[in-house]
Amino acid sequence: MFKIGFIGTGVIFDLNVLGYLNNLDVKIICLCNRTVEKAIEKIKKFHLDNNIKIYSDYKEMLDKEQLDIVEILLPHHLHAEATIYAASKGIKGISVQKPMAMTLKECDQMIAACEKSGSILSIYENFVFAPHIKKAKEIIENDYIGDVSSIRIKTAMATTGGWDVPENANKWRLDPKQVGGSAKGSPVLLDNGWHAFNLGWWFFSEPIEKVFAWTGSYKGLDAPAFVMWKCKYQKKHKHIIPQYGNLEFSLMPEMKIPSQYYPTDEFIEIIGSRGLMKINQGTSIGNAMTDSEIFAPIVIYRDGKIETYSDFNNDWNQSFINATRHFIEVMKGNADPILSGKNARYVLMFCLAAIKSAEINEEILLDTL
């Protein structure tokens, strides 16, 4: 049985903890939060063992507890420091919230520390484990819509309809030194946007040649934002059409998106050589939109016919549960991390290239970073 400790018990803890509950392979033995009362609240909310130890200093927790797994749910600027310290304690499995780190240098330090200690480094990514998104990937890999040439991912961000997140819980995201990215901070592209960057790269499964981006500015957010990229041409893969992608981050300050979680949703369009696929919704899947035929989780247009796929668990929390279960299988030696340190470093490089492009208004070649 793997012994687990959590560093950070903020809002996202409510989703990250789900895959560990009632799991015979694991046991949560300690929690750490700067405000101890918040950790106590989580013990009550999720009916955790009352004997779980609570710490306000994660270093003290890692010094005293014999852990197999640590979940790091801290602001971005603390990811590298906490990971390196956990590795120095010989913890076998280190799961870190996205983005991996603030800089590529920090990524390299984290990877080196985990290699030295023999720790498994996994950057937490839930979207690829959402049932309908996993099915879409399977459809592509089975060549059902042909050679994929274009991907467009739209992230729609409303202001109401989801969790009531305390204002102080998001305060750090407005501090450039804590959120990272550009000199002014990038709370959209480097935080929520991480999922879109990862999905775009994951669906293509090809190295990226160059990136161009533009961002606006709205109340401290680097949005609306548009990112375009081109994949490298590789003779061995013989794509029919060059592969391009587009990410859009749209703000809807007067819009309500009913959601059990954040008032945000995602819409993905994938063009293949003989078919078109739309993946409707992500964060807010399961609301009234999901029940409409026009917004079925997956819609495919191929050979003059329309097909829909709707038989899924349409609760976003399932993506977190599946992601955690996968990590436990990684710990058991039955799988590889979906985002190893090396892969997550590449996604961060993609993010940082877009942020730099928006700053200097020029396309960025990934090989130059």
FISE-992733 format. One record per atom (N, C-alpha, C): residue in one letter; x, y, z. Coordinates in steps of 0.001 Angstrom, whole numbers, plus 524288, in hexadecimal, padded with zeros to 5 digits. Example, Ala and Ser with C-alpha at 12.3 -4.5 7.8 and 13.67 -1.06 7.14 Angstrom:
// residues 2
A833867E9C681E78A8300C7EE6C81E78A833907F31C81E78S832327F73681BA8S835667FBDC81BE4S832648001E81EBE
This chain:
// residues 369
M803567FB4F80000M800008000080000M8037A804E380000F80275808707FC65F8058B80D3A7FBFCF803908114B7FFE4K80731813A6802B7K805E0817C280674K8067881D16803C5I8026D8203C80436I802198251E80132I801AC829DB804BCG8043582E1580316G803AB8331A805A9G8026D83750801ADF7FF2083AFD8031AF7FDB283F5C7FFB2F800378445B801B0I80297847477FE1BI8049584C767FF5EI800FC850667FCB2G7FDA6852D67FFB4G7F9C8856757FD9FG7F45C8540C7FDCBT7F0B0856C380041T7EB48854CD80085T7E76B858FF7FEC6G7E8D185BBA7FA96G7E55785FB47F873G7E0E085D557F55AV7DE86860817F20CV7D9E185ED77EF1BV7DAF7859FB7EBD3I7DF75859CB7E92BI7E08B855787E59CI7E14F850517E886F7E25F850877ED8DF7E2CF84BC37F0B9F7DDD18488C7F04FD7D95A84B387F001D7D44F8488D7EFE4D7D3CD844DC7EB3AL7D6BE845DB7E714L7D6BB842657E289L7DB5783E997E2A3N7DFD7840747E44FN7E47683D157E459N7E40D838967E844V7E105839527EC52V7E0A78354D7F059V7DD16830CA7EEC3L7D99D831A37EB09L7D57C82DD37E9EAL7D7848286F7E86BG7DBA18283A7E53FG7DDA5823357E37DG7E0478200B7E7BEY7E16C822987EC24Y7E3EB81FE47F080Y7DFF081DD47F474L7DB2B81FD27F43CL7D73981E397F807L7D5728189F7F703N7D4CF815AD7FB24N7D2DC810447FACFN7D61580CF17F70CN7DB2780E147F6C8N7DEAE80B197F36DN7E227807BB7F6EAL7E1D9802A27F635L7E4A17FEFE7F99EL7EA8C7FF1E7F8DCD7EC578019C7F4AAD7F1FA801DF7F3A0D7F4A8806567F678V7F19A809E27F8B3V7F3E480EA07FAE0V7F1768100C8001FK7F4548135C802FAK7F24C8156E807E0K7F46481AEC808AAI7F0DD81EA880962I7F2698240E80A72I7F3DC8246981037I7F8B2825E981157I7FA6282608816CEI7FB8882B85818D1C7FC0D82F668153FC7FD21834A98171FC7FB9A838C481314L7FA6D83D6681517L7F917841E7811D8L7FC478468E813AFC7FD8C849FD8100EC8005A84EBD81177C7FDAC8536F80EF6N7FCB4857558121AN7FAAD85C4A8101FN7FC758609E813C1R7FDE7864FA8117BR7FFCD86953814B0R7FBBC86ADB818C7T7F6B586AC381725T7F26E86BA881AD0T7F0568665181C70V7F1B9864988210AV7F07185F58822DBV7EA9385E5C822DBE7E7858626882403E7E1DA861C882447E7DF9585FCF81F21K7E1F58616681AC3K7E00B85F9E815A7K7E0E1859C8814F8A7E53C857DB816EEA7E6418523A816A5A7E25B84F3E81A01I7E1158515881E8EI7DD3B84EDB821FEI7D7EA84E9C81F55E7D689852CB81C7AE7D194852E88199CE7D15484E928158FK7D5AB84D86812E9K7D5BF8497780EDBK7D5268440881149I7D75A8433E815D8I7D6BE83E3881880I7D0FC83D388199BK7CE4A8413F81B52K7C8AF840BB81C77K7C5888401181776K7C6C4843328138BK7C3B58431F80EB4K7C3F283DD880BF7F7C87F83B5E80BEFF7C9288367C80916F7C95F831B180CADH7C7E38329381198H7C79282E4981561H7CCAF82B3381595L7D0F382E0E815CAL7D60C82B9281622L7D710829C481BBCD7DAFD8268681C51D7DC73824718216CD7DDD7828E882523N7DB85828E7829A4N7DC8F82D0B82D74N7E22182CE382F8AN7E4DA8289482E8FN7EA3C8281683066N7EE2F82A5D82C8EI7EC4582C5F8282AI7EFCD82ED382465I7F29B83370826FFK7F7B08339782650K7FAC3837CC828A2K7FA8883CA68252DI7FA948412D827B0I7FA3484623824E1I7FF008497582611Y8012584BBC821EBY805C384F0C82266Y804BA8545381FC7S80794858478218AS8075485D6381EFBS80C3C85E6B81BCBD8103185B0F81C63D8152B85B8E8199ED816328566F816C1Y81662856A181192Y816EE851C280EA1Y81C3E84F2980F7FK82039852468108DK8256784FFB81188K8255A84CD081695E822AA84ECC81A76E8222784BE281F5DE81F34846C481E64M81B29846FA81B35M8182684248819F9M81B8983E3D81737L81E7C83FF78135BL821C983C5A81067L8265283A4B813B7D8280A83D6581785D82C3383BA781B09D82A4D8376181EB9K8257E837D182080K8238C83462824A0K8209C82F90822A3E81E0C8300681E1EE81ABC82BC681C3EE81DA28284E81853Q81C898234681886Q81EB281F8B814CFQ81ABC81EC981064L81B2B821F780C4EL8174C822058081AL8193481F1A80347D8157E81CCA8007DD816A081A777FB64D8153A81E427F703I811198215F7F7E8I80F1E8250C7F3FAI80E2482A537F689V80F8782E747F3C3V80E12833AD7F573V80B5C8366B7F0F1E806F5838D87F227E8040A83C107EE60E80542841C07EF95I807978447D7EBD8I80919849F37EC99I8050B84D777E9FCL801D98500A7ED2BL7FD9C8536C7EB42L7FEA5859067ED07L8030385B177EB5FL804BD860467ED01L804BD864157E86DP804F98692F7E984P805A186D037E542P80A8386BD37E20BH80A7C86DAA7DD3AH80E8986C457D96BH8141986D1C7DB51H8150A8717F7DDF9H81A67872DF7DF61H81CC286F397E37CL8199286BD07E5CCL81B7A868377E9CDL81C23862A37E7D7H81AA6861A17E2EEH81ADA85C4A7E0E1H8206385A0A7E0EFA8241585CFB7DEF5A8296F85AF87DE91A82BBD85A037E3F8E82B3585DD17E761E82D6585D5E7ECA6E82B348589C7EF89A8260E857EF7EF5FA8238C8539C7F22CA824FF84E597EFC2T8254884E297EA93T826AD849497E7E6T82C388479D7E93EI82FD484B4B7E8FFI8354F84A167EA1BI835FA8484F7EFC4Y8331C84AC97F353Y83379849387F8D1Y83135843C17F99AA82CC7842AC7F71CA82A5E83D807F78BA82E038394F7F55FA8308E83A8F7F102A8343E836D07EEB5A838CF835CF7F262S83A95839DE7F510S83F01839407F8ACS83DA8835AE7FD33K83892834FE7FE31K836C98318580259K835C482BFE80057G836D182B277FB50G8364A825F37F919G830BD824267F83CI82D14827C67F7D0I8279F8264D7F6E9I82721823FF7F16CK824B981F7A7F10AK824AB81C937EC1EK8216581F457E7EEG81CC1821347E953G81942823927E57CG8181B8293B7E6C2I8195882CC17E320I81874832587E3F0I814D0834487DFA2S8101C835B77E125S80C2E837AF7DD79S80BA983D8E7DE44V80C538408F7DA0DV80C7B846427DA65V8082F848A37D70BQ8058B84C907D935Q8019A84F597D634Q804118523E7D19CK800F1853327CDA4K802D08562D7C923K802F085BFA7CA81P8062085F277C7B7P80A3B85D827C42CP80EB185B247C73FM8121C858557C49CM816528559F7C752M819848595E7CAAAA81AEA85DD37C87DA81E3A861967CB42A81DB0866E97C8A4M820CD86AA37CA63M820B086FED7C832M8244B870727C382T8289A86D7A7C38CT82C8986DF47BF67T82E75868927BDC9L830FE8685A7B941L8333E863717B76FL837CD861D47BAF0K83A91865A07BD0EK83EE1864777C0A9K83CD28619D7C57CE83874863797C788E8361B860DA7CC0BE8347B85B4A7CAA1C8325085A9D7C5E7C830E68555F7C41FC835A4851C67C43AD839F7853B17C22CD83EBB8508C7C1F9D8409484F197C76FQ84014852B97CB12Q841A6851B27D078Q83E2384D907D2F5M8391284DD77D1DEM8355E84A067D3F7M83671844977D1C2I8374D844607CCB1I8385F83F597CA1EI83D6083CF27CC45A8416F840327CCCCA8467583E467CEC3A845FD83C407D459A8431483F127D797A8426E83D7C7DD0CA83F9B838437DD6DC83B9A837887DA23C8389B832A57DA42C83BC282E177D7FCE83EE782F2F7D412E8424782B0E7D1ECE8464B829547D5F0K8486882D047D8CDK84C5182BD97DCD0K84A10828867E12CS8452D829B07E2B7S842BF826EF7E71FS83FC8822087E576G83F00821757E04CG83BF081D0C7DE68G8362281DE87DEFBS83484822C87DFB0S82EFA824117E044S82C44824307DAFCI82747822BE7DAE9I8240B823357D634I8218F8289B7D648L822C482BC37D258L82090831047D1F4L81C1C830FB7CE02S8177F832957CFCAS812E7832BC7CC5FS8102E837F97CD02I80F5283AB17C8ACI80C8483FAC7C8D4I806C083E847C7E1Y803758402E7CB85Y7FDED83EB57CB7CY7FB13841347C6DEE7F89283E007C3CBE7F58083FE67BF53E7F08F83C927BEEAN7EC2083EF17BFE3N7E73983BFA7C002N7E45583BB97BAD6F7E4E183FB57B77CF7E19683FF47B2CCF7E21B83B227AF53V7E6CE8390F7AECEV7E78E834977AB55V7E4FB82FAE7AD7FF7E32982FE97B261F7E08B82B717B4C8F7DA9F82C147B4F5A7D8928305F7B2D9A7D2E1830ED7B270A7D0E782CC57AEA4P7CCD9829DB7AFFCP7CB1D8257A7ACB3P7CA33826E97A701H7C7AF82B547A5EAH7C68882CA17A076H7CB7482E5A79D8BI7CF2D830C67A051I7D4088325F79DBDI7D76E82D9979CA4K7D777829D47A02FK7DA4C824E879F36K7D8048221E79A6EK7D2D38223D799F6K7D04481FC379573K7D1BC822927906FA7D1F8827B679090A7D36E82AB478BEBA7D8F98294A78A28K7DC7E828B778DD5K7E1DC8272F78C93K7E1E9821BF78A19E7DEC481E4378C23E7DE69818F7789FEE7DC6B819177845FI7D88681C5F78352I7D65F81CE277E08I7DA9481EB977A3EI7DDB78228777BF6I7E1F582484778ABI7E60482041777B0E7E78681D8277BD5E7EB8C8197D77B48E7E9C1814EE777E7N7E4A281423777A3N7E27F8100E7743BN7E1C3811E776E9BD7E389816BB76D8FD7E381818E67683ED7DE00819AE7661AY7DA3B81A6D7698EY7D4CD81AC3767CCY7D3AD81FCE764D1I7D63E8241A76648I7D560828FA76362I7DA1A82A4575FF6G7DD9D8267F75F59G7E2148273975BEAG7E69182A2075E80D7EA1082C0F75B44D7EEB782ECA75D1AD7ED368342B75F31V7EE40835267642CV7ECAA83A0F766A5V7F03A83E83764F1S7EDD7842B476319S7F0E6847287612AS7EFF384C2A7642FS7EB9A84C6B7670FS7EA4A85157769A5S7E7788505076ECCI7E8F985346772BEI7E673852FF777E1I7E5608588A779C3R7E09D8596277B96R7DF4585E7277DEFR7DCD085D667833EI7DEFE85FC578743I7DCFD85F1D78C90I7DB538647478EA1K7D655864F078FE9K7D44E869E3791FDK7D3108692C797C3T7D55D86C7B79AFDT7D43086C8C7A08FT7D0DD871567A1B0A7CC188706D7A380A7C85F874A57A48DA7C806875837AA6FM7C96787A2E7AC22M7C9A687B5E7B1B6M7C57A87F507B341A7C19F87D7D7B646A7BD7D880E07B83AA7BEEA882AA7BDBDT7BB5A885677C03DT7BC79887757C57BT7B9008851D7C9B3T7B492882E97C831T7B109880AD7CC1AT7AF0587B627CA4FG7AD0B878747CE0FG7AAA5873717CCD0G7AD5D86ECA7CF3BG7B21A86FA27D147G7B50B86B437D373G7B61F86BEA7D93BW7BA77869A57DAF2W7BC20869FD7E05DW7BC6486FA67E23AD7BB3B870707E71CD7BC018758C7E987D7C175875857EBF5V7C554876EE7E8CDV7CABD876D07EA9AV7CBEC87BD97ED96P7CDC387B6B7F278P7CF04880237F57DP7D2E9883917F294E7D231888AB7F2DEE7D59788C4E7F005E7DB4B88BAD7F192N7DC4E88ABA7F69AN7E1BF88A3D7F854N7E45E885497F64EA7E126881667F4B6A7E35D87C897F2A6A7E5D487D597ED49N7E3FC8815B7EA78N7E609882737E53AN7E9C7887127E51CK7EAAF8895C7E991K7EDD888E1D7E9C5K7F35288D457E799W7F59C888B67E8BFW7FAF8887AE7E704W7FB698878E7E118R7F70B886347DE6ER7F72A885EC7D8B7R7F7D588B467D629L7F70E88F637D916L7F7BF894A87D702L7FD21896E17D847D80069893B97DAC7D805BC895537DC07D80966892D07D80BP80BD1895E67D49DP80F42893B77D093P813908903F7D2BDK8157A8916F7D76AK819C088E5D7D9ACK817E3889047DB81Q812D28886B7DC53Q810BF8836B7DE23Q80E35880487D9C5V80BC6882ED7D609V809148801B7D1DBV80CB887EE77CD4BG8109C882567CC5BG8146A881657C83AG81280882F97C2D7G815BD881C87BEEEG814708831E7B98AG81716888127B7DBS8141788BFD7B664S81643890F37B49DS817BD894587B945A81A17898C97B819A81B9C89C677BC43A816DA89E4D7BF54K8125B89E7C7BCAFK80D808A0297BF3DK80A7689B8C7C189G80C6B896D77C0B3G809AA8922E7C282G80610890137BE50S8055588AEB7BE4CS80212888637BA4ES7FE39884897BCCAP7FA4B886977BFA3P7F6978832C7C24FP7F30F880077BEAFV7F2BA881937B9B8V7EFA587E7D7B600V7F32187AA57B318L7F70387C8C7B047L7FA2F879187AD01L7FD508751D7B026L7FF59876A67B4AEL802B0873127B799L7FFBD8700A7BBCAD7FAD58716C7BCC3D7F7E486EA87C0CCD7F39D86B5D7BE43N7EF1186D897BD94N7EAD286A9E7BB08N7EC57868FA7B580G7EF5286C417B2D9G7F0DF86B267AD7CG7F44E866627ACDEW7F6EA864BC7B111W7FA49860147B0DBW7F76185B767AE84H7F27C85AB77B014H7EF788563D7AE30H7EEE0856607A83AA7EDD385B017A620A7ED2B85B807A079A7F24F85A7E79DA1F7F68D85C9F79FA6F7FBAF85BAC79D43F7FCE5855D479D3FN7FBDF853467A1A2N7FD0284DB47A1F0N7F98E84A8B79E3DL7F48084BE979E05L7F0F78490579A95L7F27D849A5794DEG7F3EA84E727935AG7F57584F5578DEBG7FA2384C0978C66W7FE0684BF278FC6W802B4848C978ECBW80164842F978EFFW7FE358415D792A4W7FCDB83BD679386W7F9B78399078EFAF7F60383C8578CF6F7F2E483A9878892F7F640839D7783AEF7F9B683D8178296F7FD1F83D0077E0CF80169838F077EF1S8037E838D8783B9S807E3835617850BS80C878363F78164E80D8083B267801CE811CD83CA277CB4E814D28412C77F20P819E98418477E2DP81CEA8460378019P81B1584B0A77D77I81BB784F5C7803DI819DE8547077E5FI81E628578F77C24E81D6F859E077799E8218785CF877515E8217586298776FAK81CEB8652C77683K81CBA86AB7777DAK8175D86C47779EDV81752870B077CC4V812A68729577F73V8122B8787777EA1F80D4A87A3B77DEAF80C3B87FDA77DD4F80772880D87813DA807A7885027845DA8034D88609787EBA8024288BDB7887DW7FD6A88CF7789E0W7FBC88925078B2AW7F873892047900ET7F94F8959B793B3T7F60B895CA79859T7F43289B4E7995DG7EF7789BA379B67G7ED658A09679D2DG7EE708A1357A2F8S7EB9E8A4BC7A57BS7EC358A58C7AB19S7E6FB8A73E7AD4EY7E51D8A4537B128Y7E00C8A58F7B37EY7E0428A4637B951K7E0358A87B7BC75K7E0208A7F77C228K7E45B8A4447C42BG7E90B8A4EA7C22CG7ED6E8A1D47C3FEG7EE1589C977C146L7EA8E89B547BDA3L7EAE0896677BAC8L7ED60897407B577D7F0938938F7B3D0D7F2F0893CD7AE9BD7EF258915D7AAACA7EABE893EF7AA03A7E698891FE7A6A0A7E32B896A27A508P7E044895FB7A0A4P7E0198916279D3EP7E5738904E79AD0A7E63788B5D79940A7EB43889D879717A7EA91885F8792A6F7EE1A8863878ED9F7EE01882B578A5EF7F388880A278981V7F3E987B90788E1V7F8FB8790778819V7F8A38759178343M7FC6E8761777FCCM7FCBB872BB77B2DM801F286FEA77B2FW801EA86B0C77960W806E38684477905W80705864A677453K80BBA8634F772BDK80C9F85FCC76E57K8101685B5277034C80E7C8569376EDDC811A68520D77038C816298517176C5BK81A5084EE976E21K81EBF84DEC76AB6K81D4F849F576681Y81F7E84AC4761EEY81EC8846EE75DBAY822938427075E9BQ8208A83DA975E9BQ823CD8390E75F42Q822A88352A75ADEK8269D83404757C7K825E98309275345K8239282B54754BFK825248293D75933K8236D8240075AABK81D8B823A575B99H81AFD8280D75CD4H81569827D875DF6H811FF8290A75931K8142582B9B7554FK8117E82C6E7504FK80BE282E74750E2H80B48832C8753ACH80617835117543AH804378374374F00I7FF338368974DF8I7FCEC838547490BI7FD1B83E45748AFI7FBE8840DC74D05I7FBC68469774D45I7FF058484F751FDP801F884C9175199P804E884E7B75622P8015084F4575AD1Q8034B84E6275F78Q8001584E937642EQ80095853D5766FFY7FC158564D767D2Y7FBCB85B4B76A82Y7F7CD85AFD76EE7G7F8B085E25772F6G7F4F985E5377741G7F3D1863DE778EFN7EF798648177BA8N7EDCB869A577D6FN7EB3986920782C7L7ECD186C7878663L7EA6486CB778B92L7E7E08721578C31E7E31C8722A78E2BE7E0658771B78F25E7DE9F8773E794D1F7DFB187B8F7976DF7DE0C87C4479CD6F7DA728810E79CF6S7D56F8801479DB2S7D17E8843079D47S7CF33885867A29CL7CE7B88A927A390L7CC2788C707A869L7C67788DD57A78BM7C32188C4C7AB3EM7BD9288D8C7AAF8M7BBD988FBA7B041P7BD2D8949F7B15CP7BC47896DC7B693P7B6898975F7B81CE7B2E6897007B453E7AD578975B7B596E7AA918921B7B4D1M7AD9D88DFE7B43DM7AB75888D27B30BM7AB76885597B7E4K7A763882327B863K7A71487E377BC73K7A797878DE7B9E8I7AB52875C17BBB3I7ABD48705F7B9F0I7AAB886CDA7BE9AP7A61086A857BECEP7A4DA8670A7C32EP7A8D58629F7C377S7AB43862057C7FAS7AF5A85E277C894S7AFBD85C787CE44Q7B115857917CF10Q7B215855C07D464Q7B777857857D640Y7BA8A859A17D2A3Y7BFE985AFB7D3E7Y7C0EF860A37D250Y7C47E8618C7CEB7Y7C5A1866DE7CD06Y7C1EC868697C898P7C06E86D6A7C82EP7BD0486F217C3EFP7C00486FD07BED2T7C25986B9E7BD14T7C59386B837B861T7C41B866B47B53ED7C49F866F67B013D7C3B3862547ACECD7C74B862587A832E7C7E885DC17A5E5E7CB8385D0A7A18AE7C8B485A7E79CF2F7CA3985C2779838F7C7F785A0779371F7CC6C8591378F95I7CCA18545B78D86I7D107852BB78A43I7CF1885102784EBE7D1A5852CF780DBE7D0578514677B83E7D53C84EF377905I7D4AF84A46776F1I7D9188478677490I7D7B68460B76EFAI7DAF0847B376B4BI7DA0E846A2765C3I7DDC58425F763EAG7DB9F83E47761A6G7DEC583A2C75F59G7DE1983A1A7597AS7E10B836C2756D4S7E0DE836A67511FS7DBAD8349574F00R7D89D831D275231R7D38E82FFD7505CR7CF31830827546BG7CFFA833FB75823G7CBDF834C775BFDG7CCFF8394775FA3L7C8E583B0F7623AL7C94283F64765F0L7C6F183D9676B21M7C99683ECA76F62M7C7AF83D4877490M7C76A842077781FK7C3168426B77AECK7C2898467E77EDCK7C205843EE78437I7C51B845D8787E3I7C4D88441278D4AI7C2848489479069N7BDDE847C679251N7BB1284BF7794FEN7BB9384B8779AE3Q7BD8184F9A79D34Q7BDCE850537A2DAQ7C23B84D597A57BG7C3C884F937A9E3G7C7CD84D367AD25G7C66E84E357B2CDT7C822852AA7B4E5T7C759853EE7BA63T7C1A4853B27BC16S7BE148558B7B8DDS7B897855EC7BA66S7B524851B97B7F9I7B78D84D967B5E4I7B471849747B391I7B0B3847277B7A2G7AC0D845E47B5DDG7A811843E77B96AG7A3D1847DB7BA92N7A46484CB07B895N7A045850897B978N79C27850207B524A798A7853FA7B4D6A79452853BF7B119A7963C8535F7AB76M79AA8855B37AA4FM79CC28558B7A508M79DD484FE97A34DT79FB984CBD7A6E7T7A1268475A7A5A7T79C768442F7A3CED797E0845787A5D5D79329842837A484D790FC843D779F1CS79315847F279CB3S791478498679789S794148465F79351E7913D8449778F62E7939C8418378B33E797F18448578871I7974084992787F2I79B1584CB578516I7A04684D0C78806F7A01584C3478D3BF7A4DC84C6779059F7A62A8470D792AFA7A506842F378FD3A7A69883DC07919EA7AC7B83DC2792A8P7AE6483AB779675P7B40183ACB797C2P7B79C83A1E79312I7B623836B478F64I7B9328361F78A97I7B57C8360D785F7V7B6AE8393B7820FV7B3B28395177D2BV7B78C83891778B5I7B65F834E777539I7B9CD833E2770BCI7B6B58347076BAEY7B9038373F767F9Y7B6C783799762BAY7BA89834C975F10R7B8AC8308775CA9R7BC0382D4775957R7B89F82A7D7554CD7BA7982A4E75089D7B7B08279F74C51D7B2178299374BB3G7B15582EB374C83G7AC2F830FF74BCFG7A85E82FC975027K7AA3982D737546CK7A6CC82C00758C6K7A8C682E5575DE8I7A51282F3D76174I7A65D8314D7669BI7A5BB82CFD76AABE7A9B282C5576DEBE7A9838288E77237E7AA6482B6E77756T7A7BB829AE77B67T7A89182BFB7808BT7A9E7827B678481Y7AD048293878865Y7AE7D825B678CA5Y7AD048286C791BFS7A9A5825F1794C5S7A7B28287F7997FS7A7EF8251979E61D7A9368202679DC7D7A8F781C827A22BD7ADFA81CC47A56AF7AE75820FF7A877F7B311821CA7ABB4F7B16A823567B13DN7B512822DA7B4DDN7B45D825397B9FEN7B58382B077B94CN7B17A82E347B953N7B211833BA7B808N7B2B8837347BCDAD7B609835897C053D7B777838BE7C4CCD7BD57839987C46CW7BEF483E857C452W7C47C83FDB7C3A3W7C7EB83D547C7C5N7C58A83C2F7CC5DN7C8B7839E07D078N7CACE8347C7CEF3Q7C83E831F37CB21Q7CA0C82CCF7C96EQ7CF8082D237C709S7D0BA831887C49FS7D5ED832287C253S7DA188323E7C692F7D8DA8347E7CB0CF7DC83834977CF6DF7DD0D82F267D1D7I7D8B782C927D280I7D8D58274B7D4B8I7DC1A823B77D144N7DB3A824007CC25N7DE2C820AE7C87FN7E3F8822107C87AA7E52C8271F7C8D3A7EAA7828CA7C8DBA7ED79826B07CDA9T7EAED826E97D21BT7ED4F825017D6EDT7EDE681F137D6D0R7E9F381C657D4E3R7EA5C816B07D480R7EED28151A7D0E3H7EF978181D7CCBEH7F3F4817057C934H7F926817AF7CC0EF7F98E81BDB7CF2EF7FE6D81CC97D205F7FF878185F7D5E6I7FB77816577D84EI7FC32811ED7DBE7I7FE3A80D2F7D8E6E7FC4C80C657D421E7FE4C8081F7D0D7E80400809187CF5BV8055E80E0B7CE9CV80AD380F657CD9AV80E2780DD27D248M80C3980EFF7D6EDM80F0B80DA87DBB0M80FA7807C17DC4BK80BEE804D77DA56K80C137FF1B7DAB8K80F647FCBC7D65DG81158800127D2D3G814A97FE337CE97G811B77FC477C9E1N80CA07FDA47C989N8095B7FBB77C543N8086C7FFB97C0F5A80A89804737C184A809A88088A7BD97A80DEC80CA47BE15D80E1E810187BA33D811BB814847BA4CD80EA0819807BB5AP8110B81D697BDCAP80E408225C7BEB0P80C438249C7B98DI8077E8269E7B98BI8056C828F67B4C2I8088A82DE77B369L80A768309C7B775L80DEB8351E7B6ACL812A1834707BA39S81697831F17B829S81B8A831727BAFAS81E04836D87BB56G8223D8373D7BE40G824EE83C3B7BE8BG8269483E2B7B92FK8288E83A9D7B5F4K82A5C83C0A7B0B6K825DB83E087AD5CN8217183B437AD67N81CF983CE17AA38N81AA0841FD7AC2BA81A3C842827B154A818038474B7B383A81B9084BF67B271R820A384B147B255R8244284F3E7B0EDR8232C851277AB69Y821E084D837A7E0Y820C484EF57A278Y81BC58523C7A22AV817D0850B47A531V812F3853C17A542V81401859367A75DL817408599A7AB71L8189485EC67AD82L81B76861FA7A96CM81EE885F867A684M821B9862527A265M81DE18647879E5DF819DF8616479D11F815B68630E7997BF812EE867DB79BB3C811738679A7A0BAC80EDF86C027A34FC81247870E67A335L81727870447A4C6L81AAC874C27A52EL81BD98772779FD6A81BF5873DB79BC8A81CC7875E079677A818428796B794E8A81370877CA7963CA80EDF87B00794F9A80EFC88021797F9I8106587FE479CE8I810978849D7A022I814C08886279E12K8193D8865079CA7K81D708899979A83K81BD788BF479545S81936888D67920AS8176A88AC978CF3S813BB88F6E78D9FA8101888EF17915EA80C678933679250A80F368981D79438E8136C8976679729E8165689BD979941E8194489EC9794F9I81BB189BE879153I81F0289E7C78D69I81C6089ECC7880EN817A589C9B787A4N8149C89CC9782C9N8178889A4777E39E81A0C895D977F45E81CC5892E677B3CE81BE988D1677C22E81C5488A05777FEE81BF788465778ACE820F28825C77B47I8203387E3E77E54I8248B87C0A78145I8258C8767077F7EL82A608753E77E37L82BEE86FEF77CFFL82D2986D1A7821BL82A91868B47831BL82B468661378817L830EA8646B788FBD833A786326784D9D83916861677856DD83CAE865AE7876ET83AD486A8F78755T83E2486EE378908T83DA58700078EDCL839DF86D8379178L8391B86E8C79711L83CE786B6379A67
